[in-house]
Amino acid sequence: MASSASLQRFLLPPSPHAASSHRRPGRALPAQRQCPAISASAPSSPPAVAAERLEPRVEERDGGYWVLKEKYRTGLNPQEKVKLEKEPMRLFMEEGIQDLAKIPMEKIDAAKLTKDDVDVRLKWLGLFHRRKHQYGRFMMRLKLPNGVTTSEQTRYLASVIEAYGEDGCADVTTRQNWQIRGVTLPDVPAILDGLRAVGLTSLQSGMDNVRNPVGNPLAGIDPDEIVDTRPYTNLLSSYITSNSQGNPAVTNLPRKWNVCVIGSHDLYEHPHINDLAYLPAVKDGKLGFNLLVGGFISPKRWAEALPLDAWVAGDDVIPVCKAILEAYRDLGFRGNRQKTRMMWLIDELGMEVFRSEVEKRMPNGVLERAAPEDLIDKNRQRRDYLGVHPQKQEGLSYVGLHVPVGRLQAADMFELARLADEYGSGELRLTVEQNIVLPNVKNEKLDVLLAEPLLQQRFSPRPSLLLKGLVACTGNQFCGQAIIETKVRALQVTEEVEKRVSVPRPVRMHWTGCPNSCGQVQVADIGFMGCLTKDSNGKIVEAADIFVGGRIGSDSHLADVYKKSVPCKDLVPIVADLLVERFGAVPREREEDEE
């Protein structure tokens, strides 16, 4: 386990790195995806990159804020210009939110600076203005390392959304955290105080920041876990936000950045779509992590993470994260937003040059080569965490609950908090599939828990084979970027498909309302990406591009487009046929009155 004392110096906003002259020669990696296990053969020198390209493009200013140097301020995207006009973190670190919250929306909209505050800069505080569909209301995204939350936190969030009536609700996200909806700006200072009181923060959860650190949802209770991911994800979150005080050293990234720590053979954390993934591996008899870098999904391109050919001990989880973030911050492209994720920088420099830039930002200028093998058993089948399962602690079980497309109301959250207290240890675990795990249930209480109305009516531990793998983004009910409605439609289409066919195994179906792919359709067995098209009558209607073939686990593979621009009203028979053709489904006998 990582030592918090040895990592404490990394939890404060770091000073500029001192360039090290110590470089180790490196081995160039092929461009295609490789197995995480990397040969430890002697590397060759990295290919040459012009020295001026490796000059940091940012510099530190008063207050620890990092800004673009003057000579790199041409060809910037609009978001970079907004950051230059005013440092977003000042809204939090210098209590600018207190003043902004007192200004009426009509006055805010009358000035570009304050309008950009509410539409862009507040995302650094985890606040997303729903201008298009809920003008004056915000979605607030929380940081929740490893998806671990408490009954107290859940009750507090429920109390916030309850106050907003029909406008308030919550979602479990595909980054294993909470989002709450309906928030109004005047309430934000008090909500931030309430979050702090229960040990939560929304800081740095949006825009060009590090997103919620993901870990094994069964960490610490899984009989088959390799490593407990919670200490590492907690340390990552503490470093990223400087213990929820704000860390401006890593808030001016070229784009968003995802990180996960793998704790089991199941790869619940989806390492292949993270910018940095830690895979447990032993080297010289010591437990540490091999590193994958660059995985991402975007409208124009999606790419799987590649080996960095690096291994770090547990105590170096933070230093290497810091070094990679600094390399990306210093050197990343800030023009076209579709080409600013970290993989584009890796492509430009080549993996070995990128690695050398990370290495020189390590505290001692050294980055060890990868362990020959990681500890993931690639032949294991991914386990289902829904339902009742024994924990490693004798006499206890965890119960995985299906939350339909991740949507909850205040009453649901109050009930979940009650169940966590009454049957468990006051703890809940969120998953990247938008579900919830209730841990530490005494076995003698299982029958009574399973008979609870919430589990019978809303959040079943035994959902159907198609429902259990169903994921959906926010959709155009709230999100201004979404092209189609997703959550209700995902449930309706699944229900109708289940009337037509019976599947022999779970099939993961993901829905996303637009090409940004918050619903991660590229990792699904079948994915649906919202678009518009003309129907047979020439009318513009909501539609979806269908993706097929995404795999998760050790043989991960991102999906390919199967059929484009299918009107949503025509999806049911197409999906039913697809399940028969590709996934072994069997048509159901249908009564005449069902037609």
C-alpha positions in Angstrom: 0.0 0.0 0.0 1.3 3.5 -0.8 2.5 5.5 2.2 0.6 8.8 2.6 3.6 10.3 4.4 6.0 9.6 1.5 3.5 11.2 -0.9 2.5 14.2 1.1 4.8 16.6 -0.8 2.9 15.8 -3.9 -0.5 16.8 -2.5 0.3 20.5 -2.6 0.5 22.6 -5.8 3.9 21.6 -7.2 6.5 24.1 -8.2 8.0 24.1 -11.7 9.9 20.9 -12.4 13.6 21.1 -12.5 14.9 19.8 -15.8 17.1 16.8 -15.3 20.1 15.9 -17.3 19.7 12.2 -16.4 18.1 10.5 -19.4 18.0 6.8 -20.0 18.0 5.5 -23.6 14.6 4.2 -24.7 13.1 1.6 -27.1 10.7 2.9 -29.7 7.3 1.2 -29.5 5.3 0.3 -32.6 2.3 2.5 -33.3 -0.3 -0.3 -33.0 -1.8 -1.4 -29.8 0.3 -3.8 -27.7 -0.2 -6.2 -24.9 0.4 -4.5 -21.5 3.1 -7.0 -20.8 6.3 -5.4 -22.2 9.6 -7.0 -23.0 12.5 -5.7 -20.8 15.0 -5.9 -23.6 17.6 -3.2 -23.9 16.2 -0.1 -25.4 17.6 2.0 -28.2 17.9 5.8 -28.3 14.6 7.7 -28.9 14.1 9.3 -32.2 15.1 13.0 -32.5 12.5 15.7 -32.0 13.3 19.4 -32.5 14.5 20.9 -29.3 12.1 23.9 -29.6 9.1 21.4 -29.8 10.1 20.2 -26.3 10.1 23.7 -24.8 7.3 24.0 -22.3 4.5 26.2 -23.7 3.2 27.3 -20.3 4.7 29.2 -17.4 3.8 29.7 -13.8 2.4 33.0 -12.6 1.6 34.4 -9.2 -0.8 32.2 -7.2 0.6 29.1 -8.8 -1.5 29.4 -11.9 -0.1 28.1 -15.2 -0.7 30.1 -18.4 0.3 29.9 -22.0 3.4 31.8 -22.9 2.8 34.8 -25.3 4.5 33.2 -28.3 2.2 30.2 -28.2 -1.1 32.2 -28.2 -1.9 31.9 -31.9 -4.4 29.5 -33.4 -6.0 28.8 -30.0 -9.4 27.2 -29.6 -12.2 29.3 -28.0 -11.8 27.5 -24.6 -8.1 28.4 -24.4 -9.0 32.1 -25.1 -11.6 32.0 -22.2 -8.8 30.7 -19.9 -6.5 33.5 -20.9 -9.1 36.1 -20.3 -9.6 35.0 -16.7 -8.1 32.1 -14.7 -11.1 29.8 -14.0 -9.7 28.6 -10.6 -10.0 32.1 -9.2 -13.7 31.5 -9.0 -13.0 28.9 -6.3 -9.5 29.6 -4.9 -10.2 33.4 -4.5 -13.9 33.0 -3.6 -15.1 34.6 -6.8 -18.1 32.3 -6.7 -19.4 34.2 -3.7 -19.8 37.4 -5.8 -20.9 35.7 -9.0 -23.7 33.9 -7.1 -25.2 37.2 -6.1 -25.6 38.5 -9.7 -29.0 37.9 -11.5 -28.7 35.8 -14.6 -29.9 38.7 -16.9 -26.9 40.8 -15.7 -24.6 37.9 -16.0 -25.6 37.4 -19.6 -25.2 41.1 -20.4 -21.4 40.9 -20.1 -19.2 38.4 -22.0 -16.8 37.9 -19.0 -19.5 36.8 -16.6 -21.4 34.9 -19.3 -18.2 32.9 -19.9 -18.0 32.5 -16.1 -21.3 30.6 -15.9 -21.0 28.8 -19.3 -17.3 27.8 -19.2 -15.3 28.7 -16.1 -17.7 27.3 -13.6 -17.0 23.8 -15.0 -13.7 24.0 -13.1 -16.0 23.9 -10.0 -18.0 21.0 -11.4 -20.9 23.2 -12.4 -22.4 22.9 -15.9 -25.0 25.5 -17.0 -28.0 23.8 -18.7 -28.6 26.9 -20.8 -30.4 25.2 -23.7 -32.9 23.1 -21.8 -32.8 24.4 -18.1 -31.8 28.0 -18.3 -30.5 29.2 -15.0 -30.0 25.7 -13.7 -26.8 23.7 -13.3 -25.7 20.1 -13.2 -23.1 19.6 -10.5 -20.6 16.8 -10.9 -18.8 15.4 -7.8 -15.4 13.9 -7.2 -15.8 10.4 -5.8 -12.6 8.5 -5.9 -13.2 4.8 -6.5 -16.9 5.4 -6.5 -17.1 5.1 -2.7 -19.8 7.2 -1.0 -21.4 7.2 2.4 -25.0 7.3 3.6 -24.4 10.7 5.0 -23.1 12.0 1.7 -26.0 10.4 -0.2 -28.6 12.0 2.1 -27.0 15.4 1.7 -27.1 15.2 -2.1 -30.7 13.9 -1.9 -31.6 16.9 0.2 -30.2 19.2 -2.4 -32.1 17.8 -5.3 -35.3 17.4 -3.2 -35.4 21.1 -2.8 -35.7 21.6 -6.6 -38.8 19.5 -7.0 -39.3 18.2 -10.5 -36.1 19.9 -11.7 -33.9 18.0 -9.3 -32.5 14.5 -9.9 -29.2 12.6 -9.8 -27.2 10.3 -12.0 -24.6 7.7 -11.5 -22.0 8.5 -14.2 -19.7 6.3 -16.3 -16.8 7.8 -14.3 -18.1 6.1 -11.1 -19.4 9.3 -9.5 -22.5 11.4 -8.7 -24.1 14.2 -10.7 -26.9 16.2 -9.3 -29.3 18.4 -11.3 -31.5 21.4 -10.9 -28.9 23.5 -9.0 -29.4 27.3 -9.1 -26.5 29.7 -8.9 -27.5 31.6 -5.7 -27.5 28.3 -3.8 -24.0 27.3 -4.9 -21.9 28.8 -2.1 -24.1 27.0 0.5 -24.0 23.8 -1.4 -20.2 23.9 -1.6 -20.2 24.4 2.2 -22.5 21.4 2.6 -20.3 19.3 0.4 -17.3 20.2 2.4 -19.0 19.3 5.6 -19.7 15.7 4.5 -16.3 15.2 2.9 -17.2 15.8 -0.8 -16.0 18.2 -3.4 -17.0 19.1 -7.0 -13.8 20.8 -7.7 -11.9 20.2 -11.0 -14.5 17.7 -12.2 -15.1 19.3 -15.6 -13.4 20.9 -18.6 -9.6 20.7 -18.9 -9.1 18.8 -15.6 -8.4 15.3 -14.4 -11.7 13.5 -14.0 -12.7 11.2 -11.2 -10.1 8.5 -10.4 -11.7 5.2 -11.1 -11.0 2.0 -9.2 -12.4 -1.5 -8.5 -15.9 -1.1 -7.1 -15.3 -4.2 -5.0 -12.0 -2.9 -3.6 -11.3 -4.3 -0.1 -14.2 -6.8 -0.2 -13.4 -8.8 -3.3 -12.1 -12.4 -2.5 -10.3 -12.4 -5.8 -8.9 -8.8 -5.9 -5.2 -8.3 -6.7 -4.8 -5.0 -4.9 -7.1 -2.7 -3.0 -7.4 0.4 -5.3 -8.9 2.7 -2.7 -5.6 4.1 -1.2 -4.3 4.9 -4.6 -7.5 6.5 -6.0 -7.8 8.5 -2.8 -4.2 9.7 -3.1 -4.7 10.6 -6.7 -7.8 12.6 -6.0 -6.1 14.4 -3.1 -3.1 15.3 -5.3 -5.3 16.4 -8.2 -7.3 18.8 -6.1 -4.7 19.5 -3.4 -6.9 18.1 -0.7 -10.0 19.8 -2.2 -8.3 23.2 -1.9 -7.5 23.5 -5.7 -4.4 22.6 -7.5 -3.8 25.1 -10.3 -0.6 23.2 -11.4 -2.9 20.7 -13.2 -6.0 22.7 -14.0 -4.8 24.2 -17.3 -4.5 21.0 -19.3 -5.1 21.0 -23.1 -8.1 18.9 -22.6 -9.8 16.5 -20.1 -7.8 13.6 -18.7 -8.9 10.3 -17.2 -7.1 8.0 -14.8 -7.8 4.6 -13.3 -6.2 2.0 -11.0 -6.8 -1.7 -11.8 -7.6 -3.9 -8.8 -8.9 -7.2 -10.2 -8.7 -9.5 -13.2 -12.2 -8.2 -14.3 -10.9 -4.8 -15.4 -14.1 -3.2 -14.2 -12.2 0.1 -14.6 -11.9 0.0 -18.4 -8.2 0.8 -18.6 -8.0 0.8 -22.3 -10.1 4.1 -22.5 -8.1 6.0 -19.9 -5.3 8.5 -20.4 -3.4 6.8 -17.6 -4.1 3.3 -16.3 -2.1 1.5 -13.5 -2.0 -2.3 -14.0 -0.7 -4.2 -11.0 2.6 -5.9 -11.7 5.5 -7.3 -9.7 9.1 -6.4 -10.4 12.1 -7.6 -8.5 9.7 -9.1 -5.9 7.9 -5.7 -5.3 4.3 -5.0 -6.1 3.8 -1.9 -8.3 2.2 -1.0 -11.6 2.8 -1.2 -15.3 1.4 1.9 -17.1 -0.8 2.3 -20.1 -1.3 5.8 -21.5 -3.4 7.6 -24.1 -6.7 5.8 -24.2 -9.6 8.1 -25.1 -12.9 8.5 -26.9 -13.9 11.6 -28.9 -16.2 12.6 -31.7 -13.6 12.2 -34.5 -11.3 9.5 -33.1 -11.2 6.8 -30.4 -8.0 5.0 -29.5 -7.0 2.4 -27.0 -4.3 3.0 -24.4 -0.8 1.9 -25.2 2.0 0.7 -23.0 4.4 3.4 -21.7 7.0 0.7 -21.1 7.2 1.8 -17.5 6.8 0.4 -14.0 6.4 2.3 -10.8 6.3 1.1 -7.2 3.2 1.9 -5.1 4.9 4.9 -3.5 5.5 6.4 -7.0 1.8 6.4 -8.1 1.6 10.1 -7.5 5.0 11.2 -8.8 4.5 9.5 -12.1 0.9 10.9 -12.5 2.4 14.3 -11.8 5.1 13.8 -14.3 2.7 12.6 -17.1 0.3 15.5 -16.4 3.1 18.0 -16.5 4.4 16.6 -19.8 0.9 16.9 -21.3 0.3 20.4 -19.8 3.7 21.7 -21.0 3.7 20.2 -24.5 0.1 19.5 -25.5 -1.5 21.1 -28.6 -4.1 23.8 -27.8 -5.7 24.4 -31.3 -8.4 22.2 -32.7 -10.2 20.7 -29.7 -10.6 17.4 -31.6 -6.9 17.0 -31.6 -5.9 18.0 -28.0 -6.3 14.8 -26.1 -3.0 13.3 -24.8 -2.8 10.6 -27.4 -2.4 13.2 -30.1 0.7 14.4 -28.3 2.0 10.8 -28.0 1.4 10.4 -31.8 3.3 13.5 -32.6 6.4 12.9 -30.3 6.4 9.1 -30.6 6.0 7.0 -27.5 9.7 6.9 -26.6 10.2 10.7 -26.7 7.0 11.1 -24.7 8.3 8.6 -22.2 11.6 10.5 -22.0 9.7 13.7 -21.3 7.8 12.0 -18.5 11.1 10.6 -17.1 12.8 13.9 -16.9 9.9 15.2 -14.8 10.2 12.3 -12.3 11.7 13.4 -9.0 15.0 11.6 -9.6 14.9 11.7 -13.4 14.4 8.0 -13.6 11.5 5.9 -14.9 11.9 2.2 -14.7 11.1 0.0 -17.6 8.0 -2.2 -17.4 7.8 -5.5 -15.5 7.8 -8.3 -18.1 4.2 -9.3 -17.1 1.3 -7.7 -15.2 -0.8 -9.7 -12.7 -4.0 -9.8 -14.8 -5.2 -13.3 -15.6 -6.3 -12.8 -19.2 -8.1 -16.1 -19.3 -10.6 -15.2 -16.6 -14.2 -14.4 -17.5 -15.4 -11.0 -16.2 -17.6 -11.6 -13.2 -21.1 -10.1 -12.7 -21.2 -7.9 -9.6 -25.0 -7.6 -9.7 -26.8 -9.8 -7.2 -25.6 -11.3 -4.0 -21.9 -12.3 -3.6 -19.8 -13.4 -0.6 -17.1 -11.0 0.5 -13.6 -11.9 1.6 -14.8 -11.0 5.1 -16.5 -14.1 6.6 -20.2 -13.7 7.2 -20.6 -10.7 4.9 -21.8 -10.3 1.4 -22.1 -7.5 -1.1 -25.3 -6.9 -3.1 -25.1 -5.3 -6.6 -28.1 -3.3 -7.5 -29.2 -2.4 -11.0 -30.0 1.4 -11.4 -31.9 1.7 -14.7 -29.7 4.0 -16.9 -28.2 5.5 -13.7 -31.1 7.9 -12.9 -32.2 8.4 -9.3 -34.7 10.7 -7.6 -34.3 12.1 -4.1 -36.6 9.5 -2.6 -34.4 6.7 -4.1 -31.2 8.2 -2.6 -32.8 8.6 0.9 -33.9 4.9 0.7 -30.4 3.8 -0.4 -28.9 5.7 2.5 -31.3 4.0 4.9 -30.5 0.5 3.4 -26.8 1.2 3.7 -27.1 2.0 7.4 -29.7 -0.6 8.3 -28.2 -3.6 6.4 -24.6 -2.6 5.7 -21.9 -0.3 7.1 -23.3 3.0 5.8 -21.3 2.7 2.6 -22.3 2.5 -1.1 -20.1 1.9 -4.2 -20.9 3.4 -7.6 -19.8 1.6 -10.8 -18.9 2.8 -14.3 -21.9 0.9 -15.6 -24.1 3.4 -13.6 -25.1 0.8 -11.0 -24.6 0.7 -7.2 -23.1 -2.0 -4.9 -24.2 -2.2 -1.2 -21.2 -3.8 0.7 -20.8 -5.3 4.1 -24.3 -6.9 4.5 -24.4 -9.5 7.2 -25.6 -12.8 5.7 -28.4 -13.2 8.2 -29.9 -9.9 6.9 -29.8 -10.8 3.2 -33.4 -12.2 2.9 -34.9 -9.1 4.6 -32.8 -6.8 2.4 -33.9 -8.5 -0.8 -37.5 -8.2 0.2 -37.2 -4.4 0.6 -39.6 -2.5 -1.7 -36.8 -0.5 -3.4 -35.1 -3.7 -4.5 -38.4 -5.2 -5.6 -39.7 -2.3 -7.5 -36.8 0.0 -8.7 -33.3 -1.3 -8.2 -33.3 -5.0 -8.8 -30.3 -7.2 -8.0 -31.6 -9.5 -10.7 -32.3 -7.5 -13.8 -32.9 -9.0 -17.2 -29.9 -10.0 -19.3 -30.3 -6.9 -21.6 -31.2 -4.4 -18.8 -28.1 -5.3 -16.7 -25.7 -4.0 -19.3 -27.7 -1.0 -20.3 -25.9 2.4 -20.1 -27.1 5.8 -21.3 -25.8 9.3 -21.1 -27.9 12.3 -20.1 -29.4 12.9 -23.5 -31.2 16.0 -24.7 -33.5 16.1 -21.7 -30.8 18.2 -20.0 -27.7 18.3 -22.1 -27.4 21.0 -24.7 -25.0 19.0 -26.9 -27.1 15.9 -27.1 -28.9 15.4 -30.3 -31.4 12.8 -29.2 -33.2 11.7 -26.0 -31.4 8.7 -24.5 -32.4 7.5 -21.1 -36.1 6.9 -21.6 -35.6 5.7 -25.2 -32.9 3.2 -24.1 -35.3 1.6 -21.6 -38.2 1.6 -24.1 -36.1 0.1 -27.0 -34.7 -2.6 -24.6 -38.2 -3.5 -23.3 -39.5 -3.8 -26.9 -36.5 -5.9 -28.0 -37.0 -8.2 -25.1 -40.5 -9.0 -26.3 -39.1 -10.1 -29.6 -36.0 -12.1 -28.7 -34.4 -14.0 -25.8 -30.7 -13.7 -25.3 -28.5 -16.5 -23.8 -26.1 -14.1 -22.1 -25.8 -10.4 -21.1 -25.4 -8.0 -24.0 -24.0 -4.6 -23.1 -25.9 -1.9 -24.9 -24.8 1.8 -24.5 -26.5 4.9 -25.6 -25.0 8.3 -26.2 -26.8 11.4 -27.3 -24.0 12.9 -29.5 -20.5 12.1 -30.8 -18.9 13.2 -27.6 -19.8 9.7 -26.4 -20.3 10.2 -22.7 -22.2 6.9 -22.9 -19.0 5.2 -24.2 -20.7 3.4 -27.1 -17.3 2.3 -28.4 -16.8 -0.2 -25.5 -20.3 -1.7 -25.9 -21.4 -4.9 -27.6 -24.0 -2.7 -29.3 -23.8 1.1 -29.1 -26.1 3.8 -30.3 -24.8 7.3 -31.0 -27.4 10.0 -31.5 -27.8 11.9 -34.8 -30.5 13.3 -37.1 -31.6 11.9 -40.4 -34.5 11.9 -42.8 -37.1 9.2 -42.6 -38.9 7.6 -45.5 -41.2 10.6 -45.8 -38.3 13.1 -45.9 -38.9 14.3 -42.4 -36.0 15.1 -40.1 -36.1 12.7 -37.2 -34.0 11.6 -34.3 -31.7 8.7 -35.3 -28.7 6.7 -34.2 -25.5 5.3 -35.7 -25.2 1.7 -34.5 -21.8 0.4 -33.3 -21.0 -3.3 -32.8 -18.1 -5.3 -31.4 -16.8 -3.4 -28.4 -15.1 -5.6 -25.9 -14.0 -5.0 -22.3 -11.5 -7.0 -20.3 -8.1 -8.4 -21.3 -9.1 -8.8 -25.0 -10.5 -5.2 -25.1 -11.5 -3.9 -28.5 -13.3 -0.7 -29.5 -16.5 -1.1 -31.6 -16.9 -0.3 -35.2 -19.8 1.4 -37.0 -22.3 -1.2 -38.1 -25.1 0.9 -39.6 -25.4 4.7 -39.8 -28.3 7.1 -39.4 -31.1 4.6 -38.4 -34.3 6.5 -37.4 -34.9 5.7 -33.7 -38.5 4.6 -34.5 -36.9 1.8 -36.7 -34.4 0.5 -34.1 -36.3 -2.3 -32.4 -36.5 -4.8 -35.3 -32.9 -4.0 -36.4 -31.6 -4.6 -32.9 -33.6 -7.8 -32.5 -32.2 -9.1 -35.7 -28.7 -8.1 -34.7 -29.0 -10.0 -31.5 -30.1 -13.1 -33.4 -27.3 -12.8 -36.0 -24.4 -11.9 -33.7 -25.3 -12.7 -30.1 -27.1 -16.1 -30.3 -30.6 -14.6 -29.4 -33.7 -16.7 -30.2 -36.9 -15.2 -31.5 -39.8 -15.4 -29.0 -43.1 -16.9 -29.8 -45.5 -13.9 -30.2 -49.2 -13.9 -29.8 -51.3 -12.3 -32.6 -52.6 -9.6 -30.2 -49.0 -8.5 -29.6 -48.7 -7.3 -33.2 
